[in-house]
Amino acid sequence: MSVTYTWTIPTLEHEIADGGVYVAHWRCNGVDGEYSASSYSTCSFTYDASSPDFTPYDDLTEAQVQGWIWEEVSQADTEASIASKINAQINPTSASGTPWAA
């Protein structure tokens, strides 16, 4: 099988007064059959509400914020790390327990 990745942005932190977003919380989930792994982090932003490119909180799209995140976080490296975690579940190199409890 192959890993299917899902990127989500569960919350944004923003100023109420001008709608400027300064933190995005993101998660990437990877699933390969019965195996899964994820990565969760945040990205901080500095915004300029007077900039012609400024988009206030109420007008943002998920795709737009995802683009900001991918400017800060490598999508390929994040997904490779998740794939590695899943591969370690599928092909473990260590174990724990006691032989008499088997």
Secondary structure as GFF3:
##gff-version 3
##sequence-region A 1 102
A	DSSP	beta_strand	4	14	.	.	.	ID=ss1
A	DSSP	beta_strand	21	32	.	.	.	ID=ss2
A	DSSP	beta_strand	35	44	.	.	.	ID=ss3
A	DSSP	three_ten_helix	57	59	.	.	.	ID=ss4
A	DSSP	alpha_helix	62	72	.	.	.	ID=ss5
A	DSSP	alpha_helix	75	90	.	.	.	ID=ss6
A	DSSP	three_ten_helix	99	101	.	.	.	ID=ss7
###
